[in-house]
Amino acid sequence: MKKLKMLVVPAVLGMVLVGCGGKKGDESGSTKGSKNNVANVEVKEGSYVKLPSDKGKESIELDLNVKNNSKSKFYVAEDSFYLTEKGKDEKIAAKAMLGSDMGSLDIYKTVINGDLSPEKSLSGKIFFEIQEGKEYTLNFSSHGFDEKAGKELEEVEVPLDLKKMEDSKKALDEPMKAFQAYMDVVFLNKENKDYETLVGNDKAKDQEVIKKEFSKNMKSMIFSANTSDDKMAKAYEQFYKEQSSKFKVESEMETRLSDLAVIEVKMSGINDQSLFTATSKIKEEYYDKTGDFDMEKESEYLVNNFEKALKEGQVNHLQDAKVTMTKKDKKWHIELSSDNYYENKQLVSGFLGKNY
């Protein structure tokens, strides 16, 4: 059963917003075209997102491009930006993503951060917590000081029209739909029409990853190391059929950025310890019948009776995992093999019956 909390999806702003000048935009939300001699700030895209710290609040992601129009290098970071709400002077700081536990999500690669030389541009993302129905202006400060004028360098202001992000709410559950489709097709041997439209993984390739991991685990735990590939393939077919019929997944979205999502997953199914116990009985049965310690013959007997062991396997809670999904070319991807996404591998180990 899936539990859905706040789900969000990216949307391109209906028009590119560019801040060029220290004057505020007019009441329509457009921006004055006067030139700023410090910087140009462009909001390329905007979307509602869900962060672990939201707890029912709303957050937005802004994909920015900043060009340095000044004669000096300055540093651009999260604290270079803040929001102001219409009619209020309070500054709303950007969410501090760098240095947070969000680093595991590759957020370091996307947050705007770095030195910016004259006439150069820098792109990246920032995040803000907002309130629904409010009007906001994005402000950028280079933190520079004009010694001749005796004051800080002019800030850039970009009015934000959050209404232009409303289309993002038309596909709120997209990451969850993609995850469910992936699990159905790759792990559970079911059809799901969302797989072709939302998932970018190669089904055959990922199922081969599971199959190879099964062979590796079972040879170190149940079957002998010299068990032939044909016998292991037969055993895997039996295992996949039985486990996919009993495997259950509960999922909840923890994090949703424009091109990344983290899904909390709880798994249950046949656990490998009970399977070990059941196959040990079959091995004893073989010895009692034959008195033969030939490992090859034992493996053949075990494969021929593996379905019996699977039927006796106990269904228990298995591993929990936080699965990272990345979006590319409008489709979601789950990397099963990369060490960069270690917990994704737990989808495989959980399916294979591990509960530790």
Helices and strands as residue ranges (DSSP letters): E 10-11, E 17-19, E 39-49, E 58-68, E 74-76, G 78-80, E 81-85, E 91-93, G 101-105, G 107-109, E 114-116, E 121-130, E 136-140, E 145-146, E 151-152, E 156-160, G 162-171, H 174-182, I 183-187, H 194-198, H 203-221, H 229-246, E 248-257, E 260-270, H 272-290, H 295-304, H 306-312, E 315-328, E 331-333, G 339-341, H 342-351
